[in-house]
Each structure stands twice: as structure tokens, then as C-alpha cells.
Amino acid sequence: MKIFITSEQKIKLERLHDTTRDGQVRDRIKAILRASEGWSSVMIAQALRLHQTTVDRHISDYLNHGKLKSGNGGSDSLLSREQTDFLVNHLSQHLFHHTHEIVAYVAQLWNITFSIPGMNKWLHRQGFSYKKPCGVPHKFEAEKQRQFIEYYENLKVTAKDEPLLFL
């Protein structure tokens, strides 16, 4: 099936193909470009390892609606924009150690139930990331640490070329 697209559209599609990371979008673009070059839908399907009806649907979606992306984009957020802003601000100011604590906080505050994986995805979409806490030894004494560093620096100066061995 030969379709007609302008050279500007072709350049735009090729540029989009080079920059997009979504494999389905790239397959749609390849199907459209090959159809514009005179390939049949059977040949395109074989080259892309897709079903022929899928290729036909990709081409008709582009011609009728300009559609390049698939329609599966997930569901709407359970939180409103105001609730999201409030929660992001609250999480930025208060430390929660576990996701289930955030889930319980949201359930108590707004009576909205999140699953733990769902809350993890929400947190990542909002720009939060997990950072493993680095602990400070519970017997840490800053003054003794400072004294040892000072002693060690003096020892390195006085030892000159001799190796320093720790037992």
C-alpha cells in the first residue's frame, strides 16, 4: 500500500525515529515510512515481525489521526493536583523510612488507598528516589577521631619513607 507523505513529514518522522526511546513508536514510524516508499503491508509486517492487521492499523491511525503513540498510558492519579503538591511538600520536609508509612499517612489523611508498588511508582514520577541511609557508628566519638587523624598525619611526616603498618 503506497501512502503519500510530504518530504517535511518524512524528515520529521525520521528525526523522531532517531530520538524516541519507545520501541512501539519506532515500529509505527518504520511502518509509515516503508508504506510511503511503496512497501506492501505484508512486506512491512514481515520486516517488523508484526501482524499484518497491526501494520494496517498503525498506518490508518497515522493517516486518520496522526497517531504515533499507543493509547495505553496508564490510569489517572488517585491524588488531585492540590493533594499531590501538599504530599510532595510534606515528604520533602519530613523523612519517612518506608513506603508503607507513606501509604498509611495518605490513607489516614485523605482516605485514599495505595498499594506499596503503586506508591513507589508515584514517588518516582514525582522525582523521589530511595537512598540507603549511611549509618554513623553508635560508639563514634568525634574528639577521639580528630586526635587520631592528627596523630596519623604527624606519624606520616616523621616516618618519611618507612612504611606504616597497622596491626
Backbone hydrogen bonds in HBPLUS format (Angstrom, degrees):
<---DONOR---> <-ACCEPTOR-->    atom                        ^
c    i                          cat <-CA-CA->   ^        H-A-AA   ^      H-
h    n   atom  resd res      DA  || num        DHA   H-A  angle D-A-AA Bond
n    s   type  num  typ     dist DA aas  dist angle  dist       angle   num
A0003-ILE N   A0035-ALA O   3.27 MM  32  5.86 152.9  2.35 114.6 119.2     1
A0010-LYS N   A0006-THR O   2.95 MM   4  6.24 156.2  2.00 148.2 155.2     2
A0011-ILE N   A0007-SER O   2.93 MM   4  6.13 160.0  1.97 146.7 151.3     3
A0012-LYS N   A0008-GLU O   2.90 MM   4  6.09 160.3  1.94 147.6 153.6     4
A0013-LEU N   A0009-GLN O   2.83 MM   4  6.05 158.8  1.88 149.7 155.5     5
A0014-GLU N   A0010-LYS O   2.89 MM   4  6.12 158.6  1.94 149.4 155.5     6
A0015-ARG N   A0011-ILE O   2.92 MM   4  6.11 156.9  1.97 148.7 154.9     7
A0016-LEU N   A0012-LYS O   2.90 MM   4  6.09 157.7  1.95 147.0 153.7     8
A0017-HIS N   A0013-LEU O   2.82 MM   4  6.00 151.0  1.90 145.3 153.7     9
A0018-ASP N   A0014-GLU O   3.07 MM   4  6.31 147.4  2.18 140.7 148.5    10
A0019-THR N   A0015-ARG O   3.10 MM   4  6.35 138.0  2.29 142.4 153.5    11
A0020-THR N   A0016-LEU O   2.91 MM   4  5.83 149.8  2.00 155.3 159.8    12
A0026-ARG N   A0022-ASP O   3.11 MM   4  6.44 158.5  2.16 149.6 156.0    13
A0027-ASP N   A0023-GLY O   2.91 MM   4  6.16 151.5  1.99 144.6 152.2    14
A0028-ARG N   A0024-GLN O   2.99 MM   4  6.27 156.0  2.05 146.7 152.8    15
A0029-ILE N   A0025-VAL O   2.95 MM   4  6.23 160.7  1.99 151.9 157.0    16
A0030-LYS N   A0026-ARG O   2.87 MM   4  6.11 160.4  1.91 149.8 155.3    17
A0031-ALA N   A0027-ASP O   2.94 MM   4  6.14 155.8  2.00 147.4 153.8    18
A0032-ILE N   A0028-ARG O   3.02 MM   4  6.30 158.2  2.07 149.9 155.3    19
A0033-LEU N   A0029-ILE O   2.88 MM   4  6.10 168.8  1.89 157.8 160.9    20
A0034-ARG N   A0030-LYS O   2.91 MM   4  5.98 162.7  1.94 148.3 153.3    21
A0035-ALA N   A0031-ALA O   2.95 MM   4  6.05 151.0  2.04 141.5 149.8    22
A0036-SER N   A0032-ILE O   2.96 MM   4  6.20 147.6  2.07 145.3 154.2    23
A0037-GLU N   A0033-LEU O   3.11 MM   4  6.38 125.1  2.42 134.6 148.8    24
A0037-GLU N   A0034-ARG O   3.09 MM   3  4.94 135.5  2.29  91.7 104.5    25
A0039-TRP N   A0034-ARG O   3.01 MM   5  5.49 159.7  2.05 155.9 149.3    26
A0038-GLY N   A0035-ALA O   3.17 MM   3  5.20 162.2  2.20 103.5 107.5    27
A0044-ILE N   A0040-SER O   2.97 MM   4  6.27 162.2  2.00 154.3 159.6    28
A0045-ALA N   A0041-SER O   2.90 MM   4  5.96 160.0  1.94 141.0 146.8    29
A0046-GLN N   A0042-VAL O   2.99 MM   4  6.20 155.1  2.05 145.1 151.8    30
A0047-ALA N   A0043-MET O   2.91 MM   4  6.12 158.8  1.95 149.1 155.0    31
A0048-LEU N   A0044-ILE O   2.88 MM   4  6.04 158.1  1.93 154.8 160.3    32
A0049-ARG N   A0045-ALA O   2.87 MM   4  5.59 114.6  2.30 134.8 149.2    33
A0050-LEU N   A0045-ALA O   2.95 MM   5  4.78 153.2  2.03 136.4 143.0    34
A0054-THR N   A0051-HIS O   3.04 MM   3  5.22 124.2  2.36 100.3 114.7    35
A0055-VAL N   A0051-HIS O   3.12 MM   4  6.54 155.1  2.18 152.5 159.1    36
A0056-ASP N   A0052-GLN O   2.93 MM   4  6.22 164.7  1.95 153.1 157.2    37
A0057-ARG N   A0053-THR O   2.88 MM   4  6.02 153.4  1.95 141.1 148.6    38
A0058-HIS N   A0054-THR O   2.88 MM   4  6.14 157.5  1.93 149.8 155.8    39
A0059-ILE N   A0055-VAL O   2.99 MM   4  6.26 163.5  2.02 155.1 158.8    40
A0060-SER N   A0056-ASP O   2.93 MM   4  6.14 166.2  1.95 150.4 154.5    41
A0061-ASP N   A0057-ARG O   2.80 MM   4  5.88 157.1  1.85 150.1 156.9    42
A0062-TYR N   A0058-HIS O   3.07 MM   4  6.26 153.2  2.14 143.1 149.8    43
A0063-LEU N   A0059-ILE O   2.94 MM   4  6.19 164.4  1.96 152.4 156.9    44
A0064-ASN N   A0060-SER O   2.84 MM   4  5.83 162.8  1.87 150.8 155.3    45
A0065-HIS N   A0061-ASP O   2.88 MM   4  5.46 152.2  1.96 134.7 143.5    46
A0067-LYS N   A0061-ASP O   3.29 MM   6  5.44 166.8  2.31 119.2 115.6    47
A0066-GLY N   A0062-TYR O   2.84 MM   4  4.07 135.8  2.03 111.1 119.4    48
A0084-THR N   A0080-SER O   2.85 MM   4  6.05 158.8  1.90 152.2 158.4    49
A0085-ASP N   A0081-ARG O   2.93 MM   4  6.16 164.0  1.96 148.7 152.7    50
A0086-PHE N   A0082-GLU O   2.92 MM   4  6.12 161.2  1.95 148.8 154.2    51
A0087-LEU N   A0083-GLN O   2.87 MM   4  6.04 164.9  1.89 150.9 155.1    52
A0088-VAL N   A0084-THR O   2.88 MM   4  6.04 164.0  1.90 155.9 160.2    53
A0089-ASN N   A0085-ASP O   3.04 MM   4  6.15 162.6  2.07 146.2 151.1    54
A0090-HIS N   A0086-PHE O   2.85 MM   4  6.08 157.6  1.90 149.1 156.1    55
A0091-LEU N   A0087-LEU O   2.81 MM   4  5.96 163.2  1.84 152.3 156.5    56
A0092-SER N   A0088-VAL O   2.99 MM   4  6.11 140.8  2.15 140.5 151.0    57
A0093-GLN N   A0089-ASN O   3.21 MM   4  6.44 134.9  2.42 139.4 150.1    58
A0093-GLN N   A0090-HIS O   3.15 MM   3  5.25 133.1  2.38  96.8 109.2    59
A0094-HIS N   A0090-HIS O   2.84 MM   4  5.94 144.6  1.96 152.0 162.4    60
A0101-GLU N   A0098-HIS O   3.17 MM   3  5.50 139.9  2.34 102.8 113.3    61
A0102-ILE N   A0099-THR O   2.95 MM   3  5.19 121.4  2.30 103.0 117.7    62
A0103-VAL N   A0099-THR O   2.95 MM   4  6.32 158.7  2.00 155.4 162.1    63
A0104-ALA N   A0100-HIS O   2.98 MM   4  6.11 157.8  2.03 140.1 145.5    64
A0105-TYR N   A0101-GLU O   2.95 MM   4  6.13 151.6  2.03 140.0 148.2    65
A0106-VAL N   A0102-ILE O   2.92 MM   4  6.17 164.0  1.95 155.7 158.5    66
A0107-ALA N   A0103-VAL O   2.97 MM   4  6.15 158.5  2.01 147.2 153.8    67
A0108-GLN N   A0104-ALA O   2.88 MM   4  6.02 153.8  1.95 146.4 153.4    68
A0109-LEU N   A0105-TYR O   2.88 MM   4  6.00 155.2  1.94 147.9 155.1    69
A0110-TRP N   A0106-VAL O   2.89 MM   4  5.79 171.7  1.89 151.8 154.6    70
A0111-ASN N   A0107-ALA O   2.87 MM   4  4.26 130.0  2.13 113.3 122.3    71
A0119-MET N   A0115-SER O   2.85 MM   4  6.11 153.6  1.92 150.9 157.6    72
A0120-ASN N   A0116-ILE O   2.91 MM   4  6.16 153.6  1.98 148.8 156.6    73
A0121-LYS N   A0117-PRO O   2.98 MM   4  6.25 158.0  2.03 147.4 152.2    74
A0122-TRP N   A0118-GLY O   2.97 MM   4  6.22 156.2  2.03 143.5 150.6    75
A0123-LEU N   A0119-MET O   2.83 MM   4  6.03 160.1  1.87 151.7 156.7    76
A0124-HIS N   A0120-ASN O   2.99 MM   4  6.26 157.3  2.05 148.7 154.4    77
A0125-ARG N   A0121-LYS O   2.94 MM   4  6.20 156.8  2.00 149.7 156.1    78
A0126-GLN N   A0122-TRP O   3.05 MM   4  6.30 137.0  2.24 142.1 153.7    79
A0126-GLN N   A0123-LEU O   3.16 MM   3  5.10 128.1  2.44  92.4 106.1    80
A0128-PHE N   A0123-LEU O   2.91 MM   5  5.25 154.9  1.97 156.9 148.6    81
A0127-GLY N   A0124-HIS O   3.04 MM   3  5.07 158.9  2.08 103.4 109.8    82
A0140-PHE N   A0137-PRO O   3.12 MM   3  5.17 156.9  2.18 113.6 113.6    83
A0145-GLN N   A0141-GLU O   3.08 MM   4  6.30 155.4  2.14 152.3 159.9    84
A0146-ARG N   A0142-ALA O   2.94 MM   4  6.17 157.4  1.99 148.7 154.2    85
A0147-GLN N   A0143-GLU O   2.96 MM   4  6.22 158.5  2.01 150.0 155.9    86
A0148-PHE N   A0144-LYS O   2.96 MM   4  6.17 157.7  2.01 147.0 152.4    87
A0149-ILE N   A0145-GLN O   3.03 MM   4  6.28 161.3  2.07 150.8 155.5    88
A0150-GLU N   A0146-ARG O   3.04 MM   4  6.26 159.5  2.08 148.3 153.8    89
A0151-TYR N   A0147-GLN O   2.90 MM   4  6.12 160.1  1.94 149.8 155.5    90
A0152-TYR N   A0148-PHE O   2.78 MM   4  5.94 162.2  1.81 154.4 159.3    91
A0153-GLU N   A0149-ILE O   2.95 MM   4  6.12 159.7  1.99 148.6 153.5    92
A0154-ASN N   A0150-GLU O   3.11 MM   4  6.34 159.8  2.15 147.1 152.3    93
A0155-LEU N   A0151-TYR O   2.89 MM   4  6.12 152.5  1.97 147.1 155.6    94
A0156-LYS N   A0152-TYR O   2.96 MM   4  6.22 153.2  2.04 150.2 156.3    95
A0157-VAL N   A0153-GLU O   3.18 MM   4  6.45 149.2  2.27 142.3 150.2    96
A0158-THR N   A0154-ASN O   2.99 MM   4  6.25 163.0  2.02 153.5 157.6    97
A0159-ALA N   A0155-LEU O   2.89 MM   4  5.87 145.3  2.01 146.1 155.2    98
A0162-GLU N   A0159-ALA O   3.02 MM   3  5.40 164.6  2.04 140.6 137.1    99
